[in-house]
């Protein structure tokens, strides 16, 4: 199913996978979120190598029914997230994570009914969250900006583009 975990450098482990493909659940083997020492994922769909590695590193594994875990989470920090998913919201609140739960259906996604806020937003820096389009068009925009402000963030976005799930990204530098 998935390749072995390999150590490529002293501090970066890699899991090589060659079976990510559509349809669900074959496309979510790497769809996990890391909040501090908590790995959030659907343990039935995530690659076994990731679970083994998490256990080796003594990460607390939080099991959710949501296969598109990371897609559904806009991560601010290890204690604060934004999501449309009520199941993830409930789970994370049980672990003292501050969760802003917003309405679903307002993020576009090609060939799907709608996308997710985690796929439309990402942390750029210690004080900026990037959104792929006009977050001010979202019905929960006021709550979103207040939540961001609470944690010292501002929203960076293009008002001329629709809010769209682009799959997410990780800022490396």
C-alpha positions, 0 to 999 in steps of 0.5 A: 500500500504505502512505502516504508518510512525512510530517514533522508536527513537527520531531522526529516523523515519521509514516507514514500507512497505510491497509491494515492488515487481517486476515488475516496478513500484512496485519495486520503492516505496522507490527509492528516493534521498535526496540532502540537503533539496531536495527530488528527486523522481517520485511522481507517483511511490514513496510511499505516506508516503514518500511524506507526510513526506517530506512535514512535514519536508519542503523538496523541492520535485523535481519530475522526470519521472525516477522511478529508481531515486536513482539508477541513481544518484551517490551522492557526496554531496548535490550539486554534482551528477553523472548520466546517465539520461539526464532527471535527469541531466536537472532537477537538473541543474535547481536547481543549482546542479552540474551534470556530465552526463555520457554515459549509458550502461557501468554498468552491471546488472544481467538479465537486459541490463545494470545497473546504476552508482548510483547502482554501486557507493556510498560515503564511506567517506568525500573523497572516492567514492566506485565503485563496479568494474573497473570504469577505463573501463568506457568511461567517466573515465577521466571525472569521476575522474576529477569531483571527484577531483573537490569535493575532492574525489578519486575513490576506486574500484577493477580493477579485477571486472567488474563495476556492479550495486549492488543496492547501499548502505549507509555507516552508520559509 
